């Protein structure tokens, strides 16, 4: 076959292809019954001002919990406090789920337990989870405890402080709405009923274990979580624990940077500390949700925590409005800056 014939046939096939593309192409432009595809509208990020956090209100919520008495699962004080917390969250417009089950302690004792999940903007896809535990220790069994060791403690800092901050944050959210961002406040039950001196961390954090294995919503996938534990004493030092830095280092680092820019770098210190088998351990390892722990780790402590820990000195006298206000203001900044896309 000569080159001219090849050239002729090539032109023929090219022309045929052009005709086919014209006849078989997208005819929606000529079809009046097919509406044109509208262009995608750009996502407009709204900027939210960080509102003020009321330390006096948070303090009042800590006092209220203590007034019920020690919040040991199975007691009347535990039931009354649960009902009060549920009603407070509902009064601030949050959707509340009571996740109840029967928990079993390390010694086989059965306990009625309830995780409280308060949802702000439950249908928003972008969301974070903020948590604390709300039960208090049934015995005063710290190595530093010198009296009434068999009696339940108030748990003013160890439990009630984080809860008080989160209830006040719920009030802040109602007063300063966010349209396109969601927050889940999860209060874990049966965190503080584990075996002292035992080698199995699973005897602790029964509420967070249950929630992590039974998430309250199918496909639940928040950006990250923050646990508040012992955040109300007058001598706080929040360090970078090993569990947080293993599973959620980016989250911890950005929260600590934020606290530093707010003038609280003396509380949120860049000091690494060891493994803490707190609720965040189970959320990270079971639910696989990156969660950090904001927890008081004083320097030179014999127990690793405040000298009031698991003693009857963990009462309202050690609670500082100033500390509650600082932690609460940092949490408010996290929520509203995350919603604005500026964190």
HELIX and SHEET records of a PDB file:
HELIX    1   1 UNK A    3  UNK A   24  1                                  22    
HELIX    2   2 UNK A   55  UNK A   67  1                                  13    
HELIX    3   3 UNK A   76  UNK A   91  1                                  16    
HELIX    4   4 UNK A  156  UNK A  161  3                                   6    
HELIX    5   5 UNK A  162  UNK A  175  1                                  14    
HELIX    6   6 UNK A  201  UNK A  203  5                                   3    
HELIX    7   7 UNK A  206  UNK A  213  1                                   8    
HELIX    8   8 UNK A  242  UNK A  247  1                                   6    
HELIX    9   9 UNK A  249  UNK A  261  1                                  13    
HELIX   10  10 UNK A  279  UNK A  282  1                                   4    
HELIX   11  11 UNK A  283  UNK A  287  3                                   5    
HELIX   12  12 UNK A  316  UNK A  318  5                                   3    
HELIX   13  13 UNK A  321  UNK A  340  1                                  20    
SHEET    1   A 6 UNK A  95  UNK A 104  0                                        
SHEET    2   A 6 UNK A 110  UNK A 120 -1                                        
SHEET    3   A 6 UNK A 182  UNK A 188 -1                                        
SHEET    4   A 6 UNK A 127  UNK A 133  1                                        
SHEET    5   A 6 UNK A 225  UNK A 229  1                                        
SHEET    6   A 6 UNK A 291  UNK A 295  1                                        
SHEET    1   B 2 UNK A 238  UNK A 241  0                                        
SHEET    2   B 2 UNK A 268  UNK A 273  1                                        
END                                                                             
